[in-house]
Amino acid sequence: MDSKHHFGSKDIASAAIKIALTSDRNEEKQMQAEFVSIGIYTAAADYGGEFITSVMKIVERAVVSSKREGVISDSHVEEGAVAGATHEALTQIIPKAMGLNVGGKIGIARYKDHISVAIFFGIGLLHLNEVSIGLGHRVL
């Protein structure tokens, strides 16, 4: 890790949002390389479907992608931190998304004991979409 930098919760939340807003895998991988060079570890996963039935899938994808990309280890504490931050991000969107289809990307960022999860949503029917970002944070 780069010892020249110290990042707080705001910085890690910003990194998670930036990863969630990447438009394709190439941009995502390039941004991940930039972040890891300064000690911030990130992961991302796409998702879509009806909001209520997708909640568990979204939480699972966040945890699985975090482990796959080395953001967290295979421990209950770290998995629980990502699951909790993801759930927090989802609860912020409930009023807009209830009963509608959602699609977008999950962005996860970690620096030392800070973990943030940002979920970028397209919400709606057909071409009449609303957009929103939910954000959660946990400290390990």
N, C-alpha and C positions, 0 to 999 in steps of 0.2 A: 504494500500500500504506500501511497505517496504521503510522507509525513509532513509535507509543506502545507497541506490543506486540512481544514477542520470544517465539517459541514454539519448544520443543524437540521431540525425537522422541516423547516421551510425549504431548504435546499433539496432535501430528499423528496419532498412532495413535488417540487418543481420537476425533478428528474423523472419521477413516475408519470407525471402529466405529459412530459415531452415524449417519453417512450410510447404512451398510449395514443398519441396523436400522429405517430409515424404512419406514412401512407402505404408502405410496402416493406417486405422483409429486408431488402437491400438497405433502405434508409434506417430501419430498426437495427440491423447488425452494425452499420457504420456508427450510429449513435451509441450503441452498447460498447463498442471499442473505445470511443472517446471517453465515456464515463468510467470504464474500468481502468483507463490510464491514470485517472485521478482518485481511484479507490472506491468508486461507487459501482455496485453490482446491480444489474438490471435484468429483467425478464419481461416477456410479453406473450399474450395469447389472444387469438380472435375468438369471437363467440357470436351466437345469434339464436333467436327463437322467441317464443312467447314468454313474457317477463316472468310470470309466476312459476311456470314450469322450468325456467332456465336458471333460477337462483342457485340451486345446488350445483348445477353443471358449471356455472361461473366460478363459484367458490373452489370447486375441485380443480378447474383449469388453472386458477391462480396458484394454488398450492403445488400442483404437478409441474407447471412451468418454472416456478421458483426453485424447486428441487433440481429439475433438469438443467437449468442454467447456472446452478451453483450459488444462487442467492441465499438459500437457506440449506441447512443440513437436514438429515432425516430424523428429526427429533420432534416430540410432541409440542414442546414449547415454541419452536420456530414455525412449525406447521400451524399451530394455533394462532400465532401472531399474524401470519398472512391471512388465515381464514377469518379472523376477527376484523382485520383492517378491510378485507374485501366485503364482509357483511356490512360494516359501517358505511362503506361507499355505496353499496346497494340500497341501504335504507334511506339515503338522501334522495334517491330517485323515485321512490315508490309513488308519490302523488302524481308524477307525470307518466309513469310507465304502467300503472295498474291496468291489466287487461289488454295491453297492446304488445306489439312485436318490438323487440329490441335487437340491435346488432352493433358491433363495434369491437373495441380492443381494450384489453386489460394491460396496464403498465405497472410493474412492480420495481421499486428501487430500494436499495439498502446501503447504508454506510454505518459501519460498526453496529451500534445498538438501535439505530433508527430504521424502521421499515415503513414505507408508504405504498399504498395501492391506489391507483387512479383508474377509473373505468370511464371510457368515452362511449357514450351511447348515441345511436340514432334511434329515435323512438317514433313509432307511428304506423300508419297504414298507407300502402301504396307509395306515392311520391309526396305525401303530406307529412313530412318528418319534422320532428322537433329534435334538437340536439342538447346534450347535457353531459356534465362530468360529475361523477361522484368520487369522493376522496376520503380515504381512511389512513390512520397512522397508528403504529404501535411501537413501543420501546421494549427491547429485550433486556 
